[in-house]
Amino acid sequence: MPGRHEAVLARDAVEPRPQLALGELDDTVALRADEVMVVTLGAAAVAELTGPVGEDVDDTLVGEEPERPVDGREPEALAAGAQPLVEVLGGDVVGLSEELGEDSRALTRRTEAGFLEQALGPAELLGGSHGAMLAAVITRIVLTLVLAIPLVVAGCGGEDAGADGGRMDVVAGFYPLAFAAQEVGGDRVEVTNLTPAGAEPHDVELSVRDVERVRSADVVLFLGGGFQPSLEEAAGSAAGEAVDLLAGLDRVEGDPHVWLDPVRFAEVAERIGAELAAGASAARLSSRLGALDDEFRRGLADCERREVVTAHDAFAYLGERYELELIPIAGVSPEAEPSARDLEDVADLVRLRGATTVFVEPLLSPAVGETVARETGAETAVLDPLEGLTEEALDRGEDYFSVMRANLAALQGGLGCR
């Protein structure tokens, strides 16, 4: 028997599974059951482990129960997952407790990260980066079984493929990208939108769970340039393809809102189609976007005014495409609060240009826009930058195309188009 290697602990980055101790046996890469770590959370999980799986677990060693499980499931579900593992591998179980903090040292003595990535794909070393987990009750299973790694990978991979029908896991930063990915990928993809319904994507901070989804996804779709900094940072360590959909586009300097121009958004759709190997579906979406562009061109061809007063500077691409003059109250970031002088300057410009409508947004407070409208005698109307849809809008069946057509109608009314 070749000499033993120190154990290296790993766990799946999205769905917690039994963690594998990996080593090398001569020229054969194998799974050696030096140690297998099964992570459970909270006192409820310990109660499960004191049944047929565990023995001599000291409840006094268990830390406080965390506010929520790391992966969004109840702790019992994690604990129950240990029983089949023990039955299959026939190992003995010894319970112990460890509380992880932000400064926790790694639980592995020697890491071979390159080897883990090749062997397991989307796996991470269990160490200090998981210090946010509280009250982790760790069951150490001491095993003596040796299995060939292809068998293990085939067994685990086959289960995943059966669970999701072999669909590609796609993570998108916010609604327009998630919409395009779903339209292009169809039933072949499982799309996760990292921005919750009704939330402003500029504000989104990724949770530990979100970061793990990004790192383990087959494809990550995002906009670079600081639009969603936490996602951009996480995408740098993605195991799959991380695609900055702004790269290579003809852009307005400093403005990421390319999806509001149907022509540019068609380019984005085709890029997504290339990443998902779904060129035909991408071409169909591109054709629909071309028809939408025709609607905007015809609908905005003959208008009394071209000035569009908006709550924040999100419509530069729309203005450029259809020859509209944008008068934003705030900057590109909706968090930017205009000063009293800024509001006064915008109000003077509105009076000078004869604008009759101030457009507000559904995901932002209308207070600033209403102030300018009140000062100038203008009306307010909604112009949606489509950074996200509310739950109510989704329940009504709204989507990118229906909201863009509502935007067209709002512009036609506010600009006096015929």
Secondary structure as GFF3:
##gff-version 3
##sequence-region A 1 418
A	DSSP	beta_strand	10	12	.	.	.	ID=ss1
A	DSSP	beta_strand	22	25	.	.	.	ID=ss2
A	DSSP	beta_strand	28	32	.	.	.	ID=ss3
A	DSSP	beta_strand	36	41	.	.	.	ID=ss4
A	DSSP	alpha_helix	42	49	.	.	.	ID=ss5
A	DSSP	three_ten_helix	59	61	.	.	.	ID=ss6
A	DSSP	alpha_helix	75	80	.	.	.	ID=ss7
A	DSSP	alpha_helix	82	89	.	.	.	ID=ss8
A	DSSP	beta_strand	92	97	.	.	.	ID=ss9
A	DSSP	alpha_helix	113	120	.	.	.	ID=ss10
A	DSSP	beta_strand	123	125	.	.	.	ID=ss11
A	DSSP	three_ten_helix	128	130	.	.	.	ID=ss12
A	DSSP	beta_strand	136	142	.	.	.	ID=ss13
A	DSSP	beta_strand	146	148	.	.	.	ID=ss14
A	DSSP	alpha_helix	149	164	.	.	.	ID=ss15
A	DSSP	beta_strand	168	172	.	.	.	ID=ss16
A	DSSP	alpha_helix	175	185	.	.	.	ID=ss17
A	DSSP	three_ten_helix	186	188	.	.	.	ID=ss18
A	DSSP	beta_strand	189	193	.	.	.	ID=ss19
A	DSSP	three_ten_helix	201	203	.	.	.	ID=ss20
A	DSSP	alpha_helix	208	216	.	.	.	ID=ss21
A	DSSP	beta_strand	219	222	.	.	.	ID=ss22
A	DSSP	alpha_helix	229	235	.	.	.	ID=ss23
A	DSSP	beta_strand	241	244	.	.	.	ID=ss24
A	DSSP	three_ten_helix	258	260	.	.	.	ID=ss25
A	DSSP	alpha_helix	262	275	.	.	.	ID=ss26
A	DSSP	alpha_helix	279	299	.	.	.	ID=ss27
A	DSSP	beta_strand	307	312	.	.	.	ID=ss28
A	DSSP	alpha_helix	316	322	.	.	.	ID=ss29
A	DSSP	beta_strand	325	330	.	.	.	ID=ss30
A	DSSP	alpha_helix	340	353	.	.	.	ID=ss31
A	DSSP	beta_strand	357	360	.	.	.	ID=ss32
A	DSSP	alpha_helix	367	376	.	.	.	ID=ss33
A	DSSP	beta_strand	379	382	.	.	.	ID=ss34
A	DSSP	alpha_helix	391	395	.	.	.	ID=ss35
A	DSSP	alpha_helix	400	415	.	.	.	ID=ss36
###
